[in-house]
Amino acid sequence: MNWTRGEQLGKGGFGFVSKAKTHQENLPPVIAVKSSNVSSSESLLKEKQVLDELKGSPFIIQCFGDDFTTENGEQLYNILMEYASGGCLVDRIGQGLPEHIVRRYTKSILTALSHIHKHGYVHCDIKPHNVLLVSNEDSWSRKNSKGTRNIEEEAKLADFGSCKKLKEGQKDCDFRGTVLYAAPESITRQEYSPESDVWSLGCTVLNMLTGKSPWKIDKNDEAKDVLFRIGISDAIPEIPSTENISREAYDFLNKCFVKDPTARSKVHTLLHHPFVAKLGNSGHLASKIFSHSLHSIIPHCFHHPKTSLVHAT
């Protein structure tokens, strides 16, 4: 093997992810290895294929290749991925992030989506859990007055297990993604388009700004009530007033939260929106969507079994 498996970083329906050290010069010294049993590796094989097609974007987690190993008597299929030392975006959000940071992360995700959509794919599961923060070791700043260093990080889109290839006339029979971040048409008709990713992006931006789930769920709500509210009713996620967020952020979210996908803003349009357009070309920045009670009222089908980890806070 050209790498040695280290600590486990997480697991999900696809298998598990480990940190690993490498032993060859053409790989970074530390990578993440996403693994599954060979007999149940269909999701990872698909993700590897998609990542190979999407090479070239600095805002998508890189894939360095794949291999097979036998460990503890089990045959595993592995894909070798870029290691995100900053972890998942969801673990950074807390009570909400400063708006200048949200703007930078948003532009990075938009740029990744533009690349994905140009290649004929829809991600289908945009949410903070699927955005990873990668340190740029070349951007070490000089020591500050306290004698510590700051590392710049960039947001990169990950987890393409639910990704869908756009084909004319093709319709899904199963739901993909995570309900509280999903577009109305994805819930009611299992329809997925680039505009569906835009709605999910809006939910992600709202989560970053407020630190709260995009939809307020009461403990007495039943699953059908939640599905009706998101998919059928005229309701949209509650956007903070301009007393709490900038007018640019408010307008950006309103352009994402349009129930009719044909009237919803496109990614290329949003890239020119004042909320992100002032940032320039760099994606660098200096520096449990469900509550416990929700697990008892939201069924497992609310997230696709092949998506990555579903965290709870």
PyMOL commands that set and color helices and strands:
alter all, ss='L'
color gray80, all
select helices_A, chain A and resi 38-40+42-53+90-93+99-118+128-130+137-139+179-181+184-189+194-210+223-231+247-256+267-270+274-277+292-296+300-302
alter helices_A, ss='H'
color red, helices_A
select strands_A, chain A and resi 3-12+15-22+30-37+63-71+74-82+121-122+131-135+153-157+164-165+284-285
alter strands_A, ss='S'
color yellow, strands_A
deselect
rebuild
show_as cartoon
